[in-house]
Amino acid sequence: MASVDVRLSSLTKIYHEGDTLKGIVVVESKSPLTHQGVSLVLEGNVILSLSSKNVGRIEAMYSNSKPIPIIYSTLDLVKAGRFQEGVTELPFEMALQPSSSTTLYETYHGVNIQIQV
C-alpha cells in the first residue's frame, strides 16, 4: 500500500496570476511500487450562485450555473517506472496562468461576506 501527499512550499492561501506554485509530491510505499507515470493537474472553476438571503431558497437552489473553468494545467512529474520502498519526493513548479482569454480576479469568500475585485 502507498500514500501520496502534495506539499506546497508557501503556506499562503493567496496566489495571483503569474505566480509560481512550488512544492513536492511525496510518495510513501512499504514495498516497491510500479506506476504508469505521475502527473499533477491544476484545475480551477468558478460557480456562480445566488444567496438564499437575497432571493428565496427555491430560486437559490435552481439558480446555480455550471462550473466555468478559469485555469487548467497539467505537469508530468515522472514517466512510467518504479518507486523503491520508502519515501520518494517529486519536486514541481507550475505557473498560474488562466485558460485562454480568461482573467483571474482576486476574490475572498468568508462566512458572511464575499468580495471580488
N, C-alpha and C positions, 0 to 999 in steps of 0.2 A: 504494500500500500504506500502511496505517496501523497504529499501535501504540497500545495502551491500557494505562495503568498506574494503579493505585489506591494513593495515598499517604496514610497516616494521620498526623494531626498529633501524636499522642502515640506515643512509641516503646515504651510499656509493653505487656506481654502480658497484663496483669491488668485486667479490667473487671468491674464489679459492676452488679447490677440497678439501673436508673435512671440509670446513666452515659450520657453523650452521646458517641457515636462521631463524630469530626470528621476531615475530610480533604479531599482533592481527587482527582478523576478527571482524568488528563492524557491527552488525545488528541493524537497527533502524526501529521500526514499530510504527504506530499510534494506532494500536489495537492488541490484542493477535493474534499470528501467529502460526498455526500448520505447522510442517515441517516433512520431511521424513529422516532427518539427514543432517549434514553439513560435507562435505569433501573438503579438499584442494588438488589440483592437481598441481604438478610442472612438467612442460614439456619443454624440450629444444631440438631444432632441428638445424641442420646446412644445409644451402642450398648453394651448390657450383654453382657459375656462372662466366661467362666471362664478362669483362668490354667492353663496346662498344668502349672504347678508344684504346683497344688492338686489337680488331677484328672488323669486320663490324657489323653494327646494326642488320642485319638479323641473322647472326651467334650468336650474343649475346642473341637475343630473344629465339632462339631454343636450346641453349646450357645449359640452367639451368637444374640441376639434381633434382631428387625427394628429399624431405627433409630426412636427415639422423638423426634419433633420437640418442641423446647422453646422455640425462638424462630424467628419468621419475619416479616420485614418488607420492604416494598418502598418505594422512594422514586424518583419520577420526577424526573430532573435537568433534562432539556430535552425539549421536544416535537420532532416531526419537523422537519427542516430541513437545513441545510448547514453544514459546518465549512469554514472557509477553510484554505488550506495553511499549515502551520506548527504551532505548539503552541496548543491550546485547553485551558484549565483550568476544571473544573466543581467548585466547592466543594460540600460536603454536610455535613449534621449529621443524625444519626439516634439517637434514644433507644433504649436497650437495655431493652425490656420483654418479658417472657415471653409466650408464646402462651397464650390462655385463662386457666385457673386454675393453670398450671404455675408452680413456684417455681424460680428459678435458684440453684443451690448453688455455693459456692466449691469448686473441685477443683484438684488438682495431679497431673500424670502424668509421672513420671520414668522413667528406665531400669529401676530396681529397686524403685520404690515408687509407690503410688497412694494419695492421701489425699483423702477427701471430708468436708467439714464440714457 
